[in-house]
Amino acid sequence: MRGSGPVLLIIPGGPQDAGVFADVAGHLADRYTVVAYDPRGNSRSTFDVEPQEQDLDVHGDDAARLIEALGAGPAYVFGTSGGAQIGLNLAARHPGRVRALVAHEPPSMMLLDDPSPSLAGMRDLHDTYRSQGVEAAMQKFFSENSLSEGPGQDEAGPQDGPPSFEPSPEEAETFATVSGNFEYWLAHGVMPLSLYRPDIEALRGRPVVVGIGEESVGQPIDGMGKALADRLGSKRAAFPGDHMGFAPYPDRFAETLHLTLRGA
């Protein structure tokens, strides 16, 4: 938690945790009480027993309980990627807890007219993990989604040249922590997050904005976001960068988020 003002809950995606949004939170703390957390199973939110398969209803309930514990009434909510799926579940099942939701690049492939190619890709990723391990699966994921493999890499990918910048100790530490979540995400998160179908009827008419990165236009994730926005009849907002645009452009990303929430 940092800052003051209305609560803005940030829900990280996939294997990410609260540390990924430290820079964005810093740019918003003059306007919001920014609350970012480690979703169940990631980083400091460990299991007391064996790791469990991700359940979007459980994640949605977790977020609702966190907002309740803050005692601040309905919260603004931002979720990215798998965190956007959690945000959609939260808004559908606990509407009284959500003032407005920005769902940034949700992998809502089940809303596509034909989700089979996207689902086949995620099943192949899951199978790669099971047959070849974490490293091979993550290399496949980063490559097929045009994402860098860690801090200090330019957007073209680590194989195309030296790092464009030297990561700070905090960034390196955050990436090391997040990397420790890759196996849990591959084993227990990829398929539940991919197969989740947002409750369109419960969400229609709610203050939900779908965010898409300017550099994601034309990519599969852009089609998923468009499918969600079209079914909801909701707005779309252009955010800086690609699927991970909050990392290289935290100031611009924060300002875009603020303006989007104001207009939601």
N, C-alpha and C positions, 0 to 999 in steps of 0.2 A: 504494500500500500504506500502511496505517496500522493502529495498534493492536497487540494481542498476544493470543495464544490460538489456537484452531483456525482454520484458513483458511476464510474465507467468500468464495467467488468470485461476483462480481456481473456478470451479462451484460446489458448494456443492449439495448433493443429498437429496431428500425427504424433511424432516422438518429441515435439517441442515442449518447452517449459516456460515458466514466467521470465527467466533470464533473457530469453530471446527478444523480449519487448522492453528491455530496460531503457533503450535510447528513445523509443517512441513515447514511453511513459514520461520520460523527462521533459519532452516537448509539450505534454498535455497537462502536466501537474499544476500549471497556473490556472487551469479552468475546470479540472475534474479531480475527484478523488479516484485515482487510477488503481485498480485492483487486478493484478495478474496472478495466476495460480498454476500449479503443476497438476494437470488432470490425473485422475486416478490411474496408477500404474507407471507414471512417468516421474523420474528424478526423485524428489523428496516425498511424493505421495505413493509410498510403497505398500505392498500387501502384507498383512500379518500372516497369511497362509499362502498357498500356491497361487501364482498369477492366474487371473480369470479372464475369460474372453470378454472383450469390450461389449458393453450393452448401452445403447444410446439412451434408453430410459434411465438407467443408473447415472450416466453422465449428466443428463438433464436435471435429475433430482439433486445431484451434487451441486450443480451451479445454482439451483433454486435455494438450497439450504445455505449456501455461502452468502447469497444476497440477503436472505432472511437474517443470518447471523450479523451482518453489517448493520442491520436495523435502520436502513436509510430509505425504505420504500422501494418503488420500482426503480430499476437501474438501467442506464444505457448499457448495451452489450455489443461487443465486437468479437466475432469469432472468425478465424481464418482456416481454410482447408477443412480438415476433420473437425476443428473447433467451430467452424461455421455450421457443420451438421449438428453439433451439440447445441449451438445457439438456436437453431431451428427447432430442435426438440424441446428446448427450454421454453421458447416463445409459444409453441403449440400447446404444451401441457401445463405450463405455469404462466399464463399470460399476465396475471397480476403482478408478476415480478419484473416484467420487462417494459421499460418506457419506450425504447426503440432498439431495433437490432440491425446491425450491419453485418451481413454474411459475405465475407470476402473469399471469393473463389471456392465455393463449396463444391466438392466432388459428387454432385447430385446426378450421377450417371443413370440412376433408375428412372429419371424423368425424361431421358432422351427417347425419341421415337423408336430407336433401336439401340438399346444399351449393350447388346452382345459383344461388339468389338472392345468396348472399354472394359467390360467385365472380364473378357478373355485376357486382356492385358494385365489386370490385377491378379487374376488366378495364376497367370504365368509368373508374375513377380513372387507370389506366395510359394509356388512350386519351386522356383529358383532358390528361395531361402531354404526350403526343406531339403533340397538335393545338394546345394552347393554352399550354403551358409550365408551369414549376414553380409560379409564384404561383397560377395558376388551379387547378391540381391540389391544392395544399396547402390553399387556401381550401375547396375541396370536401371534402377529407378532414377538416379540423377541424370544419366545419359538420355533416357527416353523422354524425360521431362525438361531437358535443357536447363538443368539446375547445377549450380556449383556444388562441390563436395565438402566445402567447409569454408571457414573464414579465410580471407586473403586471396580468394580466387575470383577472377573476373567472370562476367556473365557467360562468356563463351565456353567456359569449362576449364578444368585444371590441365588438360592435355594440350592446350593451345598456346601456352606461354607462361611466363612467371607470374606470380601474384601481382595484382594491380595495387595492393596496399598491404602493409604489415598489420596483422590483427593485434589489437590491444591485449594485454593479459586477461582482461575481463572477457573479451570476445573468445579468446582461445579456451578459457575455462568453461564458458557456456557451451561451446561446441563439444568439448570433451564430455561434459555432462549429458548433453543431448545424444551424443553418439552411444552412450550407455543405454539409451532407450530404444535403439534401433531394433534389437532382437524382439523385445516385447511387442513393438508395433507390428513387425513383420509376422510374428507368430499369432498375435491375438487381436490386432487392430485393423489391418488392411482390409480384410473381407467384411467384417461388420460395418465399418465406415462406408465401404463401397456399396454394400447391399441396402443401406438405409434409404428409405423412401420418406421424405418429409411429408407431414400431414397437411396437404394443401388446403383442405376444407377448413381446418382449424386455424391456419395461418392467413387465409385470404381476408383482406381488410385490416390486418394488423400492420403496424409501422415497421415494415421490413424492407431494407434496401439491399440489393445484391451488388457487391463490389467486384470489379474485374480489373486486373492490371492492364495498363496501356500496352505492355509488351506481350500480353497473353492473347490479344485479339487474334482470332483465327486458329488458336490452339484448341484441343479437345476441351480443356477446362472452361474456355470461353463459351462453347456450346452448352455445357452443363449449366453454367450460370444463366445463360439466356433462356434455357428451358425452364428453370426455376422462376425467373422473373416473369416470363410469359404466362405461366400457369397461375402465378399469384396476381398478375396484373400490377406488379410493383415496379418501382424505379430501379434503374441501374446507374452505378456511379463508377467513373474511371479513376483508378488509383495509380500512383507512380509505380513503375517497374513491372515485374512479372509476379509469379506466385509468391516470391519471397521479397517483394518490393520494400517491405518495412525495414529490411536490413541495410541496404545501401542508401536508402532515402528516408531516414527516420523523420526529419523535419518536414519534408513535403508530405510524407505519408500521414503524419499526425495532423497537419493542417487540413488535408483532404478529409480525414476522418471527422474532424471537428465540424467542418462545413456540411458534411453528409448528415451527421447527427442533428444538426440544427435544422436541416431541411426535411428530415424524415417525417 
